[in-house]
Amino acid sequence: MKEYVKLGFTNPQHLYHALKMSRKHLFYYFSILALIITLSLTSVLLSVMGSLREDGQEITEMLPVFEIRDSELVVESEVDSYIHQTDSFLFFFDPNDSIKVEEIDTNIERLNVPIGVGLMNDQFYLNILGRGLPVSYEQLSGFNDTQFKEIFSGMGRFSPVVLFIIFVITYLASSFSLLYEWLIVSLFANILKTISRVTLPFKKVARMALVALSVPTIVIAVFEGLGFFLPFVFEIKLGFALYFLYSSLINYKKNQNI
């Protein structure tokens, strides 16, 4: 495993050495990369949670009475959808189905807010540093404003159970986000393979794609863990990964012709 990490950082233009990576190593590599992202996000969350209680109280003070019924957000009286921003949160309350998830993601990135929370018409949506995690209301039947306020008022208090839940949720969100990014980079890598006139099966190119993606992913995770948030994170990852991949495919072709 160490050799692939070292390869990515010291010789990213020769990532074709990752073609020999076994499925076992591929699984471990993905798991460790997701763990690195999770540790970074958890570090950010723990540092942010110190100010969450005040921000949470600010949000709950203006929260309308609601309840989740039949997989929908039901309000006691007719209210308009609204957005409320604090230092730690960007909160969306949308019983009228007028706000899209894409708007939440865009605003979080534009305003550089670490956590986005959305009580949507048909789902609960959580965005942590650009990683989205939708939760169906089927799993939250009977959930109401009182319980929501209790959760927010309890933020900033750490217990082993809370920390474990935060870690598990963050790891799942990180894994899904990484899997999505890996798929996108792999598809682009397949196009680069065709342009470079290199004959390789998709699963082999995908191995190179994961190692190429890991370089900017780890660097950005370190920056975020230290509290430095970059805009257009996915675009940065994609740009570096594709550059490494194209260079590696060219070098692979040269070595094949020798």
Buried (B, 14 or more C-beta within 10 A) or exposed (E): EEEBBEBBEEEBBBBBBBBEBEEEBBEBBBEBBBBBBBBBBBBBBEEBBEBBBBBBBBBBEEBBEBBBEEBBBEBEEEBEBEBBBBEBBBBBBBBEEEBEBEBBBEBBBEEEBBBBBBBBBBBBBBBBBBBBBEEEBEEBEEBBBEEBBEEBBEBBEEEEEEEEEBBEBBBBBBBBBBEEBBEBBBEBBBEBBEEBEBEBEEEBBBBBBBBBBBBBBBBBBEBBBEEEBBEEBBEBBBEBBBBBBBBBBBBBBEEEEE
